[in-house]
Amino acid sequence: MLRNREFWLVMTSGLLLGALGVMLAVWGNPENSGICVSCFIETSAGALGLHDNQRMQYLRPELIGFVLGAVLSAVAFRDFKSRGGSSPLTRLFLGIFMIFGCAVFIGCPIKLLLRLTAGDMSSVAGVAGLIAGVWIGLKGLAHGVELAAQSKARSSGSLLIPAFFLILLVFFMVRPGFLLFSFQGGGAQYAPWLVSLSSGLVLGGLAQRSRFCITGSIRNFMMMGLRVPALWGLLAFIAAALVANMVTGRFNFGLYGQPGAHLEYIWSFLGMGMVGWISVLIGGCPFRQLIKAGEGDADAGLVVIGMFIGGALAQSWGIAATASGVSLYGKISILAGFALVAVGSLLFRQR
């Protein structure tokens, strides 16, 4: 009975995430970016004045909804558990570099699959990179590479991230003068806020109950094969997004002229490879980190803070790729990230 319920929770999460990922773009979000956690973080960081790219400034209601939806679900089902203490500073830096990897690819693992199901063949390099990164991460785990064990936290630190996103919701509703909004570019493209917020709340709640995660699904499949429900959730995501793209006329098969994409395949591969590797080390992709932070995981909360710092730096330092390609700073950030993760893996190897 429990296994059957888990299966349908994961399937529902995958179906809704795939369908809404397309429909939110139809309703106003950037094309092929109806849901993109890294993009949302970069634009939200800009809205808070953490970078000055005027084309990337909008406080995304979906992002707020993901966290608050997870909080409401965790509290309702008594899953909110304060925990933390697992290599916090390391997780902060890994969160920064995970967003660097997404920024070089131009998208998080969710957007990666949304691009693929919209016919964007330039995303195939990113898919290969993500799978390779997860595989490397699993090899590390098999050889004793893991961060310190968590402990139950008795402080109020686990409430800080949910409180922060609640404050962001207030900011979005009140619109104080320091909150910035784009008038052109990706930050000026958005679905009606109530639709965005509602979608985020539903997806956040479902993801909290199902533990759905793109990289987690790939990891579990590599470890246990077809028996894991997470794989079927991933397939449901792909199927729903593919059907939604075809029905709405957004399926455009090809390499050239794809929205939010570039043709530097090696760097797309490496960027997503770094995201996959880091995701295995910290226990989930950017989306999963938001959900875990909403259910009391202070370590995931530090990753979220790192992701906001990474989003701000990716724009301020010119790390984020554009349709014209990947900058020198973007390439350096990827190589530095791989060096950091490799050295860290050696340091955290349990002998």
C-alpha positions in Angstrom: 0.0 0.0 0.0 2.7 2.5 1.0 4.8 1.6 -2.1 1.8 2.1 -4.3 1.0 5.5 -2.8 4.7 6.5 -3.2 4.5 5.6 -6.9 1.4 7.7 -7.6 2.8 10.6 -5.6 6.0 10.6 -7.7 4.0 10.1 -11.0 1.7 13.0 -10.1 4.7 15.2 -9.2 6.4 14.4 -12.5 3.3 15.0 -14.6 2.5 18.3 -13.0 6.0 19.6 -13.1 6.4 18.7 -16.8 3.0 20.2 -17.8 3.3 23.4 -15.7 6.9 23.8 -16.9 5.5 24.3 -20.4 2.3 26.0 -19.5 3.9 28.7 -17.4 5.9 29.6 -20.5 2.7 29.7 -22.5 1.2 32.0 -19.9 4.1 34.5 -20.0 7.4 33.1 -18.6 10.4 33.0 -21.0 10.1 30.3 -23.7 11.5 26.9 -22.6 11.9 28.4 -19.1 8.5 28.0 -17.6 10.2 26.5 -14.6 14.0 27.0 -14.1 15.2 27.2 -10.6 18.6 28.7 -11.4 17.0 31.3 -13.7 14.5 32.2 -11.0 17.2 32.6 -8.5 19.2 34.9 -10.8 16.3 37.1 -11.5 15.2 37.1 -7.9 18.7 38.1 -6.8 18.5 40.9 -9.3 15.2 42.1 -7.9 16.8 42.3 -4.5 19.6 44.4 -5.9 22.3 41.8 -5.7 23.3 42.4 -9.3 22.8 45.2 -11.8 21.7 43.3 -14.9 18.5 45.2 -15.7 17.2 42.4 -17.9 17.3 39.8 -15.0 15.3 41.5 -12.2 12.0 40.0 -11.1 11.1 38.3 -7.8 9.7 35.0 -9.1 6.5 33.9 -7.2 7.1 30.3 -8.3 10.3 30.2 -6.3 8.5 31.5 -3.2 5.8 29.0 -3.8 8.2 26.0 -3.9 9.5 26.7 -0.4 6.3 27.8 1.2 4.4 24.8 -0.4 7.0 22.5 1.1 6.7 24.2 4.5 2.9 23.8 4.5 3.1 20.2 3.4 5.8 19.3 5.9 3.8 20.9 8.8 0.5 19.3 7.7 2.0 15.8 7.5 4.3 16.3 10.5 7.4 16.0 8.3 9.0 19.3 9.4 12.2 18.2 11.3 14.9 20.6 12.3 18.3 19.1 11.3 21.7 20.3 10.1 25.4 20.5 10.9 26.7 18.6 7.9 29.7 20.5 6.5 27.8 23.8 6.4 30.5 26.0 4.8 31.2 23.4 2.2 27.6 23.2 1.2 27.4 27.0 0.9 30.3 27.0 -1.6 28.9 24.0 -3.4 25.6 25.9 -3.8 27.5 28.8 -5.4 29.2 26.5 -7.9 26.1 24.5 -8.7 24.5 27.7 -9.9 27.6 28.6 -11.9 27.2 25.3 -13.7 23.6 26.0 -14.4 24.4 29.5 -15.6 27.0 28.3 -18.1 24.5 25.7 -19.5 21.7 28.3 -19.2 19.3 26.4 -17.0 18.8 24.0 -14.2 18.1 20.2 -14.6 14.4 21.0 -14.9 14.9 23.5 -17.7 17.4 21.0 -19.3 14.5 18.5 -19.8 12.1 21.3 -20.8 14.5 22.3 -23.5 14.9 18.7 -24.7 11.2 18.1 -24.8 10.7 21.3 -26.8 13.0 19.8 -29.5 16.2 21.7 -28.6 18.9 19.3 -29.6 21.6 21.6 -28.2 20.5 20.4 -24.8 21.6 16.8 -25.5 25.1 17.7 -24.5 23.7 18.9 -21.1 21.8 15.6 -20.7 25.0 13.6 -21.3 26.9 15.9 -18.9 24.3 15.6 -16.1 24.3 11.8 -16.4 28.1 11.7 -16.4 28.2 14.0 -13.3 25.7 11.8 -11.4 27.8 8.7 -12.3 31.0 10.4 -11.0 29.2 11.4 -7.8 28.0 7.8 -7.3 31.5 6.5 -7.9 32.7 8.9 -5.2 30.1 7.7 -2.8 31.1 4.1 -3.4 34.7 5.0 -2.5 33.7 6.7 0.8 33.3 10.3 -0.4 30.5 11.9 1.7 29.9 15.0 3.8 29.6 14.8 7.6 26.4 13.2 9.0 23.6 15.5 10.0 22.2 15.8 13.5 18.9 17.0 14.9 19.0 20.8 15.3 17.4 22.2 18.4 17.9 25.8 17.4 15.6 28.0 15.3 18.0 28.0 12.4 15.8 25.6 10.4 13.1 28.3 10.3 15.3 31.0 8.8 14.9 30.0 5.1 11.1 29.6 5.4 10.9 32.9 7.2 13.1 34.5 4.5 10.8 33.3 1.7 7.8 34.5 3.7 9.4 37.9 3.8 10.0 37.7 0.1 6.3 37.1 -0.4 5.5 40.2 1.6 8.0 42.2 -0.5 6.3 41.0 -3.7 2.9 41.9 -2.5 3.9 45.3 -1.0 6.5 46.2 -3.7 8.8 48.4 -1.6 10.9 51.0 -3.5 14.2 49.0 -3.3 12.6 46.0 -5.1 13.7 46.1 -8.8 11.8 45.0 -11.9 13.0 44.5 -15.4 11.3 46.3 -18.3 12.9 44.2 -21.0 14.6 40.8 -21.3 13.8 37.6 -19.4 13.0 39.4 -16.2 10.1 41.2 -18.0 8.5 38.0 -19.1 6.3 36.4 -16.5 3.0 34.6 -16.0 0.2 36.2 -13.9 1.6 36.2 -10.4 -1.3 34.4 -8.8 -1.0 31.6 -11.3 2.8 31.5 -10.7 2.5 31.5 -6.9 -0.3 28.8 -7.0 1.7 26.6 -9.3 4.7 26.9 -7.0 2.7 26.1 -3.9 1.2 23.0 -5.5 4.5 21.8 -6.9 6.3 22.5 -3.6 3.8 20.5 -1.6 3.8 17.6 -4.0 7.6 17.5 -4.2 7.9 17.5 -0.4 5.6 14.5 -0.2 7.1 12.6 -3.1 10.8 13.6 -2.7 10.9 14.1 -6.5 14.2 15.2 -7.9 15.6 15.1 -11.4 19.2 14.2 -10.4 17.9 12.0 -7.6 15.8 10.0 -10.1 18.9 9.4 -12.3 21.0 8.5 -9.3 18.4 6.0 -8.0 18.0 4.4 -11.5 21.8 3.9 -11.7 21.7 2.3 -8.3 18.6 0.2 -8.4 17.3 0.1 -12.0 13.7 0.1 -13.0 12.4 -0.8 -9.6 12.5 2.8 -8.2 9.3 4.9 -8.4 11.5 8.0 -9.0 12.4 6.8 -12.5 8.7 6.7 -13.5 8.2 10.2 -12.1 11.0 11.3 -14.4 9.5 9.6 -17.4 6.1 11.1 -16.5 7.8 14.6 -16.5 9.3 14.0 -19.9 6.0 12.7 -21.4 3.9 15.5 -20.0 6.3 18.2 -21.1 6.6 16.6 -24.6 2.8 16.4 -25.0 2.3 19.9 -23.7 4.9 21.3 -26.1 3.3 19.6 -29.1 -0.2 20.6 -28.2 0.7 24.2 -27.7 2.8 24.4 -30.8 6.1 25.0 -29.0 7.9 21.9 -30.2 10.7 23.1 -32.5 13.1 20.4 -33.4 16.6 21.5 -34.3 20.0 22.9 -33.1 19.9 26.5 -34.2 17.9 29.5 -33.0 16.6 27.8 -29.9 15.6 30.1 -27.0 17.8 30.3 -24.0 20.5 28.1 -25.5 24.0 28.3 -27.1 26.1 25.9 -29.2 29.2 25.4 -27.1 28.5 21.8 -26.4 31.6 21.0 -24.4 30.8 23.7 -21.9 27.2 22.6 -21.8 28.4 19.1 -21.0 30.8 20.3 -18.3 28.4 22.8 -16.8 25.7 20.1 -16.3 28.4 17.6 -15.3 29.3 19.8 -12.4 25.7 20.2 -11.4 25.2 16.4 -11.4 28.3 15.7 -9.4 27.5 18.4 -6.8 23.8 17.3 -6.6 24.9 13.8 -5.6 27.2 15.1 -2.9 24.6 17.4 -1.3 21.6 15.2 -1.9 19.6 16.8 -4.6 19.4 19.3 -7.5 18.6 23.0 -7.0 14.8 22.3 -6.9 15.3 19.6 -4.3 17.4 21.9 -2.1 14.5 24.4 -2.0 12.1 21.7 -0.9 14.4 20.3 1.8 15.0 23.8 3.1 11.3 24.2 3.4 11.0 21.0 5.6 13.6 22.0 8.2 16.9 21.1 6.6 19.3 23.8 7.6 22.1 22.4 5.5 19.9 22.7 2.4 19.1 26.2 3.6 22.8 27.0 3.4 22.9 25.6 -0.1 20.0 27.9 -1.0 21.9 30.9 0.3 24.9 29.8 -1.7 22.7 29.5 -4.8 21.5 33.1 -4.3 25.1 34.3 -4.0 26.0 32.2 -7.1 23.1 33.7 -9.0 24.2 37.2 -8.1 27.9 36.5 -9.0 27.0 34.8 -12.2 25.4 38.0 -13.5 27.8 40.5 -11.9 30.9 38.7 -13.0 29.8 37.8 -16.5 29.8 34.0 -15.7 26.3 33.4 -17.1 26.3 32.3 -20.7 24.2 33.9 -23.4 23.0 32.9 -26.8 26.3 33.9 -28.3 28.2 31.5 -26.1 30.2 31.0 -22.9 32.4 33.8 -21.6 36.0 33.3 -20.4 34.9 33.9 -16.8 32.2 31.2 -17.3 34.8 28.7 -18.5 37.1 29.6 -15.6 34.3 29.2 -13.1 33.6 25.6 -14.4 37.2 24.6 -14.2 37.6 26.1 -10.7 34.4 24.3 -9.7 35.6 20.9 -10.8 38.9 21.5 -9.0 37.0 22.5 -5.8 34.8 19.4 -5.9 37.7 17.1 -6.8 39.8 18.4 -3.9 36.8 18.4 -1.6 36.1 14.8 -2.5 39.6 13.8 -1.4 39.2 15.6 1.8 35.8 14.2 2.7 36.7 10.6 1.7 36.0 8.3 4.7 39.0 6.0 5.0 
